[in-house]
């Protein structure tokens, strides 16, 4: 009866400790429970016969062995214990170790792991070992005992041993356990058939101590077995070599031949590198190559996923920094202007295949030097051209309300000081006087469908319109009659641009057509793969952008493609000067590119909170209208935001933006505004663009009687 009570007490004691120490997990290895013996006579006693006493005896023996063994033997001893754990015990132990592996301290430990230093430590410890044969025999006895014990004994022993481990040993064991679990999950169908065979393969390192010295200490801590074999055999290969030599002792009835040692055909050098170096290599790959790396192995997949996450976080941080830059405006001087030297690609040296020679004198302007660094990084020779920059539209202004009704189809344009042309879905063009903000009685009628784009040439008394009826028409501002009709598009005309006597129009037929004013047939035909959404034109160059984000630069005299650049989403507006191209897109960016050479990298980009719907490019300043209802003025040389203005009081998106000398026409969904800026005389003698010093206010002049009253 007493023995039955004692056995039932021991079973309940075993279950309690298993649940408390293994299934519930440990907060730290210091909290691992101590094996104690409990009898019916005394609460704490050492009987030497129960399981608790036997485990405690082996723990003390293992402690003595641990203090006298080297690091390499400790690591192999631990791997031998892990390879002999039951599957459920392995799962419980992995739950305990997983939080420690995921912590930043272990990641830092592995990243900063020095192989040479560790190998030298291992060699030193092996040399300090007085009797390696005796140490191996003691380890073999412990492993033989451990292999025949139940869950309670194995759990108590392995947790006690883990308390003596240093951080890198704990990381090694945890990584081995997690890899064994991954291998078991990949071969779940063959697990039951091969589970017994996985523990029978044994080497002879313990019986032959000299073989231990042949093992290079600089070998990887954990080798990933080949995926062509079963998970059970993989667990055998990843176990400790000297510990598996006890197979003849464990299974003395059947003799198993020693497995032949196989060398892998290929080496995984990424696994042998520290994590930060492996990630640095993978981050140099493009997106498609990085996706292919995920199919190499589980380890590669984890590294590739982390590289993608880090790249995403870096881009998010960069976007947030650019958003903060767009919200914090620079205090600029509204009268600042200067003639500056700007680097542009040297086409003569590029055609001659000459290498760029180092400049004798570096540019003093840090903004210009930034552009020069971009050219030098791409091995593009440059030359300096003189360009004018001004702080346009940075002075005081007043607002004139031209329209106060909501119209999503409204299209407007102006080019002079007197007339604003406005049209909508009804296909009629109306003219508004800027001085009185009243509509003129003359209405331009003739299109068979809605008008999608309009351009005014006030100095030549002409208005050009593009419509859903596939035509481009030219109107006389004085008579209101259609004087020219241009054909060529097969689908809707979506965008229009005019330069003196050249007319460029883009449509949904994936074409950009260029006409000369006197001729009705197209002079140049430029093709896209998608509908054209924005065009701009000068005498020598035509610029076209489509709904897939591609911008193409064409040479008008020859009709050839000069270059093409790419946004991620649809192009909303394109502008150009003699040397540069500006583009805005639905991807929240406005970019400035060089119009010459093969450089496809933007010289500067400007991040916005929402999509950029319209844009103007004047005097090295970029005006952008955003979906958040604000207008921003940027310096393309420094990349700084000079001014932020509200397009309306309700923050409706700014759908179009037209700028002239001292006026800016702003079209939103709910209103049409005209900003009239005060005329400014620019100062070209200023060296830097900084806010003007506060003007000291002189005290008012007092009369003689007032001075006497103040003194009295």
JOZIMO-V794687 format. One line per field, one symbol per residue. ss: DSSP state (H for helix, E for strand, - for the rest). phi: phi as a letter, one per 30 degrees, with the letter a starting at -180 (. if undefined). psi: psi as a letter, one per 40 degrees, with the letter a starting at -180 (. if undefined). A space follows every 50 residues. Layout:
ss->???
phi->???
psi->???
//
This chain:
ss->-HHHHHHHHHHHHHHHHHHHHHH-----HHH------------------- HHHHHHHHHHHHHHHHH---HHHHHHHHHHHHH---HHHHHHHHHHHHHH HH-HHHHHHHH---HHHHHHHHHHHHHH---HHHHHHHHHHHHHHHHH-- HHHHHHHHHHHH----HHHHHHHHHHHHHHHHHHHH----HHHH--HHH- ---------HHHHH----------------HHHHHHHH----HHHHHHHH ------------------HHHH--HHHHHHHH----HHHHHHH----HHH HHHHHHHHHHHHHHHHHHHHHHHHHHH--------EEEEEEEEEE-HHHH H--------------HHHHHHHHHHHH----EEEEEEEEE------EEEE EEE-------EEE-----EEEEE-----EEEEE-----EEEEEE------ EEEEEEEHHH-EEEEEE----EEEEE-----EEEEE------EEEEEEE- -EEEEEE---EEEEEE-------EEEE----EEEEEE---EEEEEE---E EEEEE----EEEEEEE----EEEEEE---EEEEEE---EEEEEE------ ---EEEE----EEEEEEE--EEEEEE---EEEEEE-----EEEEEE---- ---EEEEEE---EEEEEE---EEEEEE-----E----------------- ---HHHHHHHH-
phi->.dddddddddddddddddddccddibdadddddcdbcbcddbdbacdibd dddddddddddddddddccddddddddddddddcdddddddddddddeed dddddddddddcdcddddddddddddddddbddddddddddddddddcdd dddddddddddddcddddddddddddddddddddddbddcdddcddddcc dbcbdddbdddddddddddedbcdddddcddddddddddddddddddddd cddcccdddddccddbccddddddddddddddddddddddddddcdaddd dddddddddddddddddddddddddddcdddccdcdaacbdcdbdcdddd ddhcddddddbddddddddddddddddchcdbbcbdbcbbddhccdabcc dcbbcdadcdbbaabbcbbccbbaddicccccdddchcddddbcblddbd ccaabccddchbbcbbbddiccccccddcicdcbbcckdcbedcbabbbh ccccbcbddibccbccedcdcddbbccbcbedcababbdcbbcbbcdcjc cccccdecicddabbbcdbddcabbabdbbbcbbbddibbbbbddbicdc cddabbdbdbdccaabbbhhbccbccddiccccccddcicddabbddadc hdeddabbcbebbbcccbdcabcbcccddbcdcdcddbcbdddddddddd dcdddddddddd
psi->dddddddddddddddddddddddeiidiedehihhihhiddidhigdedi dddddddddddddddddeiiddddddddddddeeiidddddddddddddd deiddddddddehhdddddddddddddehdgddddddddddddddddeia dddddddddddddeiiddddddddddddddddddddfddedddedddeed hhafdddgddddeehheeiidhhhiiediidddddddeihdddeeedddd gedhhhihihhhhidihgdddeiiddddddddeeiidddddddeediddd dddddddddddddddddddddddddddhihhiheehiihihhhihhdddd defiihiiidhihdhddddddddddddefhiiihihihiigifeaiiihh hdifihhdehhiiieaedhhhhiaeeeihihhhddefiiidhhhhdieai heiihhgddefihhihieeeihihihdddeiheihhidieahhdiiihhb fhhhhiieefihihiideieihdihhiieiiheiiiiaddihhiiaeeeh hhhihddefihdiiihidaihdiiiiadeihhiiieeeihihiheiaehe hidiihhidaihdiiihhffihhhhieeeihihihedeeihdihihdiee fiihdihhhadfihhhhideihihhhiihhhiheehdigihiihhhhiii hiidddddddd.
//
